Amino acid sequence: MNDTQVQKARERLASIVAGARADWAALDEGQTPSILLGAATCGRSAGSDPVLEAFKTTAADAGIDVAIHEVGCLGHCYA
């Protein structure tokens, strides 16, 4: 890579980091409640798909402003 390519890569990385920090601040400090739903293979096999749809439908029908996030494994498989 030449110096120009390195500088462009650094600028792109800085942009990604700034965006991620802004997204995290909105999630962490925002007023919208968040629901984190385990949707990895283990969560899906335990029935997370219908639960996800129920949350989405209920929130929409009730006009509730909530952020519903599908996340990976919650780490309870060991139990």
Helices and strands as residue ranges (DSSP letters): H 3-29, E 34-38, H 41-45, H 48-62, E 67-71
